[in-house]
Amino acid sequence: MTKPVIEAYFAAFNKGDVAAMLSLLDEDIEHHVNEGGIRRGKQAFAEFCAHMNRAYQENLTDIVVFSNEAGTRGAAEFTVNGSYLVTDPGLPEAKGQKYVLPAGSFFTLRNGKIARVTTYYNLQEWIRQVSA
């Protein structure tokens, strides 16, 4: 059950369908942000998605999903293909720069819903690409 949930999560991401993403989340979702804090709850996750959709346009490719036999943990490796649209505070100025980064996400599932998602990518490489 883990892999189909994670695959549906990424399919919704690529469609920009935040409502579909939210439907896959546990009410008490913990979103561990790359080099940031932990956002708790669906509302905080929805606010993060709204911010990201304003500042970035991203499509994930080469997605490979892994899961444990118990169906409680999973991971995915993928490539982020993006455009930087609106300057994010504390980051370089946005001018529509394109970037391509390898990334990964780790998941905990509870009762068939995503209860934790942690995403990692190389922020310094992203800064290098958008600053070039």
Backbone as CSV, one residue per row, in Angstrom:
resi,resn,N_x,N_y,N_z,CA_x,CA_y,CA_z,C_x,C_y,C_z
1,MET,0.812,-1.202,0.000,0.000,0.000,0.000,0.858,1.271,0.000
2,THR,2.080,1.187,0.502,2.939,2.365,0.620,3.289,2.967,-0.739
3,LYS,3.754,2.138,-1.662,4.190,2.657,-2.964,3.072,3.368,-3.714
4,PRO,1.857,2.825,-3.796,0.801,3.546,-4.516,0.468,4.908,-3.894
5,VAL,0.541,5.015,-2.581,0.261,6.298,-1.923,1.349,7.311,-2.286
6,ILE,2.596,6.890,-2.221,3.707,7.792,-2.544,3.667,8.158,-4.034
7,GLU,3.378,7.199,-4.884,3.273,7.486,-6.325,2.133,8.472,-6.599
8,ALA,1.017,8.324,-5.896,-0.107,9.254,-6.059,0.274,10.647,-5.564
9,TYR,1.054,10.725,-4.498,1.529,11.995,-3.954,2.361,12.741,-5.010
10,PHE,3.296,12.042,-5.644,4.137,12.682,-6.653,3.364,12.999,-7.931
11,ALA,2.408,12.164,-8.303,1.566,12.465,-9.468,0.774,13.748,-9.213
12,ALA,0.237,13.887,-8.011,-0.505,15.105,-7.659,0.426,16.314,-7.654
13,PHE,1.645,16.144,-7.140,2.625,17.228,-7.146,2.860,17.703,-8.572
14,ASN,3.106,16.763,-9.476,3.410,17.131,-10.858,2.232,17.779,-11.566
15,LYS,1.024,17.510,-11.122,-0.171,18.148,-11.694,-0.457,19.497,-11.025
16,GLY,0.262,19.803,-9.936,-0.026,21.018,-9.183,-1.333,20.911,-8.414
17,ASP,-1.746,19.698,-8.101,-3.027,19.432,-7.440,-2.818,19.313,-5.930
18,VAL,-2.787,20.453,-5.263,-2.536,20.475,-3.817,-3.644,19.743,-3.073
19,ALA,-4.888,19.883,-3.505,-6.000,19.197,-2.835,-5.784,17.683,-2.847
20,ALA,-5.330,17.144,-3.965,-5.062,15.701,-4.050,-3.906,15.321,-3.131
21,MET,-2.881,16.171,-3.065,-1.774,15.896,-2.143,-2.280,15.871,-0.708
22,LEU,-3.082,16.873,-0.339,-3.602,16.954,1.024,-4.458,15.743,1.380
23,SER,-5.178,15.200,0.395,-6.039,14.047,0.660,-5.234,12.802,1.037
24,LEU,-3.960,12.785,0.711,-3.090,11.646,1.007,-2.381,11.778,2.350
25,LEU,-2.576,12.914,3.017,-1.860,13.197,4.253,-2.689,12.880,5.490
26,ASP,-2.018,12.398,6.519,-2.588,12.258,7.848,-2.853,13.661,8.406
27,GLU,-3.876,13.826,9.212,-4.198,15.142,9.788,-3.007,15.742,10.530
28,ASP,-2.199,14.890,11.164,-1.060,15.352,11.968,0.255,15.236,11.211
29,ILE,0.218,15.428,9.892,1.417,15.327,9.063,2.564,16.135,9.651
30,GLU,3.744,15.562,9.621,4.973,16.286,9.957,5.751,16.458,8.668
31,HIS,5.970,17.698,8.277,6.697,18.010,7.054,8.063,18.559,7.451
32,HIS,9.080,17.756,7.266,10.454,18.136,7.589,11.045,18.776,6.336
33,VAL,11.272,20.063,6.404,11.713,20.846,5.259,13.230,20.782,5.142
34,ASN,13.726,20.698,3.905,15.171,20.693,3.667,15.818,21.885,4.357
35,GLU,16.792,21.603,5.221,17.546,22.631,5.948,16.637,23.626,6.655
36,GLY,15.489,23.140,7.145,14.548,24.015,7.832,13.909,23.303,9.005
37,GLY,12.831,23.870,9.477,12.130,23.316,10.625,11.125,22.258,10.229
38,ILE,10.273,21.913,11.183,9.219,20.935,10.970,7.883,21.671,10.975
39,ARG,7.119,21.489,9.913,5.758,22.035,9.853,4.815,20.911,10.257
40,ARG,3.876,21.223,11.120,2.946,20.197,11.593,1.520,20.520,11.177
41,GLY,0.816,19.528,10.658,-0.581,19.656,10.298,-0.787,19.988,8.836
42,LYS,-1.986,19.645,8.353,-2.325,19.861,6.941,-2.346,21.338,6.570
43,GLN,-2.796,22.195,7.481,-2.867,23.626,7.164,-1.473,24.183,6.887
44,ALA,-0.502,23.837,7.717,0.875,24.306,7.511,1.431,23.754,6.201
45,PHE,1.092,22.512,5.879,1.548,21.923,4.622,0.932,22.655,3.435
46,ALA,-0.351,22.961,3.531,-1.042,23.685,2.450,-0.443,25.072,2.258
47,GLU,-0.109,25.759,3.345,0.511,27.081,3.253,1.876,26.987,2.584
48,PHE,2.647,25.964,2.920,3.947,25.749,2.288,3.776,25.527,0.784
49,CYS,2.803,24.699,0.405,2.556,24.436,-1.020,2.177,25.713,-1.754
50,ALA,1.337,26.538,-1.142,0.924,27.800,-1.772,2.137,28.693,-2.006
51,HIS,3.012,28.784,-1.014,4.237,29.585,-1.160,5.104,29.032,-2.283
52,MET,5.321,27.723,-2.275,6.176,27.103,-3.288,5.605,27.295,-4.688
53,ASN,4.296,27.181,-4.826,3.679,27.335,-6.141,3.763,28.761,-6.667
54,ARG,3.880,29.736,-5.779,4.086,31.132,-6.204,5.522,31.362,-6.658
55,ALA,6.471,30.810,-5.911,7.878,31.122,-6.137,8.585,30.188,-7.119
56,TYR,8.052,28.998,-7.312,8.746,27.989,-8.118,7.745,27.253,-9.005
57,GLN,8.233,26.813,-10.145,7.471,25.886,-10.985,8.354,24.665,-11.130
58,GLU,7.882,23.529,-10.630,8.716,22.332,-10.624,7.968,21.126,-11.175
59,ASN,8.747,20.271,-11.817,8.260,18.992,-12.306,9.289,17.943,-11.895
60,LEU,8.813,16.843,-11.348,9.703,15.780,-10.900,9.736,14.671,-11.938
61,THR,10.939,14.218,-12.266,11.117,13.133,-13.225,12.010,12.064,-12.619
62,ASP,12.134,10.945,-13.321,13.001,9.835,-12.893,12.672,9.378,-11.469
63,ILE,11.396,9.352,-11.128,10.957,9.005,-9.773,11.042,7.495,-9.577
64,VAL,11.760,7.095,-8.536,11.833,5.696,-8.134,11.389,5.637,-6.677
65,VAL,10.381,4.798,-6.404,9.806,4.698,-5.061,10.205,3.364,-4.427
66,PHE,10.555,3.408,-3.161,10.936,2.241,-2.370,10.010,2.171,-1.154
67,SER,9.797,0.963,-0.634,9.007,0.853,0.598,9.429,-0.372,1.389
68,ASN,9.130,-0.329,2.685,9.398,-1.502,3.517,8.230,-2.481,3.401
69,GLU,8.447,-3.714,3.845,7.421,-4.745,3.717,6.211,-4.470,4.586
70,ALA,6.390,-3.782,5.695,5.282,-3.507,6.613,4.338,-2.431,6.078
71,GLY,4.792,-1.677,5.068,3.951,-0.629,4.508,3.886,0.629,5.355
72,THR,4.877,0.791,6.213,4.872,1.948,7.115,5.919,2.995,6.767
73,ARG,6.880,2.627,5.935,7.945,3.563,5.569,8.235,3.442,4.089
74,GLY,8.621,4.585,3.505,8.958,4.592,2.095,9.936,5.702,1.788
75,ALA,10.447,5.669,0.575,11.386,6.689,0.122,11.258,6.812,-1.387
76,ALA,11.718,7.928,-1.896,11.730,8.138,-3.341,12.953,8.957,-3.705
77,GLU,13.516,8.623,-4.847,14.614,9.396,-5.426,14.093,9.941,-6.746
78,PHE,14.439,11.204,-7.053,13.895,11.826,-8.250,14.770,13.000,-8.668
79,THR,14.446,13.552,-9.830,15.108,14.746,-10.335,14.097,15.887,-10.328
80,VAL,14.510,17.023,-9.769,13.676,18.224,-9.753,14.078,19.085,-10.945
81,ASN,13.120,19.388,-11.804,13.322,20.258,-12.957,12.491,21.499,-12.686
82,GLY,13.151,22.640,-12.461,12.377,23.788,-12.020,12.746,25.109,-12.643
83,SER,11.880,26.069,-12.347,12.095,27.480,-12.681,11.837,28.293,-11.422
84,TYR,12.706,29.250,-11.189,12.631,30.117,-10.012,11.904,31.387,-10.427
85,LEU,10.671,31.574,-9.962,9.781,32.606,-10.475,9.745,33.894,-9.657
86,VAL,9.706,33.754,-8.338,9.557,34.903,-7.438,10.603,34.770,-6.340
87,THR,11.327,35.852,-6.059,12.409,35.801,-5.081,11.898,35.344,-3.719
88,ASP,12.565,34.337,-3.191,12.294,33.830,-1.858,13.207,34.583,-0.896
89,PRO,12.668,35.120,0.213,13.498,35.883,1.144,14.759,35.124,1.568
90,GLY,15.886,35.815,1.518,17.160,35.234,1.913,17.853,34.429,0.827
91,LEU,17.235,34.338,-0.346,17.821,33.583,-1.449,18.115,34.529,-2.610
92,PRO,18.858,34.073,-3.607,19.169,34.942,-4.746,17.903,35.476,-5.418
93,GLU,18.076,36.555,-6.156,16.957,37.159,-6.872,16.447,36.219,-7.962
94,ALA,15.121,36.113,-8.046,14.500,35.267,-9.072,14.363,36.028,-10.373
95,LYS,14.749,35.360,-11.458,14.642,35.936,-12.809,14.184,34.859,-13.785
96,GLY,13.432,33.869,-13.279,12.996,32.780,-14.142,14.075,31.741,-14.408
97,GLN,15.126,31.723,-13.574,16.227,30.786,-13.787,15.736,29.335,-13.746
98,LYS,16.328,28.510,-14.580,16.034,27.079,-14.605,17.066,26.349,-13.748
99,TYR,16.645,25.227,-13.170,17.556,24.397,-12.387,17.144,22.932,-12.502
100,VAL,18.127,22.056,-12.303,17.910,20.606,-12.306,18.714,20.049,-11.150
101,LEU,18.026,19.359,-10.228,18.675,18.845,-9.026,18.223,17.428,-8.703
102,PRO,19.137,16.578,-8.279,18.696,15.306,-7.713,18.147,15.579,-6.314
103,ALA,17.138,14.816,-5.909,16.548,14.992,-4.588,15.979,13.661,-4.110
104,GLY,15.594,13.648,-2.855,14.982,12.455,-2.283,14.005,12.834,-1.194
105,SER,13.020,11.988,-0.991,12.046,12.177,0.079,11.891,10.879,0.846
106,PHE,11.627,11.013,2.134,11.416,9.877,3.028,10.050,10.036,3.665
107,PHE,9.339,8.925,3.812,7.955,8.955,4.261,7.718,7.975,5.408
108,THR,6.819,8.357,6.303,6.213,7.442,7.268,4.735,7.428,6.953
109,LEU,4.134,6.251,6.891,2.703,6.133,6.649,2.017,5.565,7.886
110,ARG,0.819,6.072,8.139,0.006,5.607,9.255,-1.424,5.458,8.733
111,ASN,-1.990,4.272,8.863,-3.355,4.002,8.397,-3.545,4.386,6.934
112,GLY,-2.524,4.119,6.105,-2.616,4.380,4.676,-2.449,5.828,4.273
113,LYS,-2.100,6.698,5.220,-1.901,8.125,4.945,-0.452,8.502,5.269
114,ILE,0.038,9.535,4.594,1.397,10.010,4.842,1.392,10.815,6.143
115,ALA,2.164,10.339,7.115,2.242,10.991,8.422,3.511,11.833,8.570
116,ARG,4.507,11.548,7.724,5.757,12.336,7.731,6.331,12.315,6.335
117,VAL,6.804,13.468,5.891,7.584,13.545,4.659,8.788,14.439,4.941
118,THR,9.953,13.944,4.583,11.209,14.668,4.735,11.861,14.707,3.362
119,THR,12.166,15.906,2.870,12.756,16.029,1.537,14.144,16.648,1.642
120,TYR,15.070,16.089,0.871,16.449,16.571,0.847,16.893,16.871,-0.570
121,TYR,17.635,17.964,-0.715,18.319,18.307,-1.956,19.499,19.179,-1.558
122,ASN,20.414,19.399,-2.475,21.617,20.162,-2.189,21.333,21.652,-2.418
123,LEU,21.056,22.375,-1.343,20.716,23.790,-1.440,21.855,24.599,-2.058
124,GLN,23.089,24.286,-1.721,24.217,25.039,-2.279,24.308,24.855,-3.790
125,GLU,23.996,23.667,-4.273,23.993,23.444,-5.729,22.851,24.218,-6.385
126,TRP,21.685,24.254,-5.732,20.571,25.048,-6.272,20.969,26.516,-6.345
127,ILE,21.576,27.042,-5.295,22.029,28.454,-5.273,23.044,28.693,-6.398
128,ARG,23.961,27.758,-6.591,24.947,27.902,-7.665,24.245,27.995,-9.019
129,GLN,23.272,27.126,-9.240,22.584,27.112,-10.537,21.783,28.382,-10.777
130,VAL,21.069,28.869,-9.766,20.238,30.067,-10.001,21.051,31.357,-9.951
131,SER,22.294,31.270,-9.471,23.162,32.451,-9.408,24.066,32.565,-10.633
132,ALA,24.137,31.513,-11.432,25.052,31.486,-12.580,24.648,32.502,-13.641
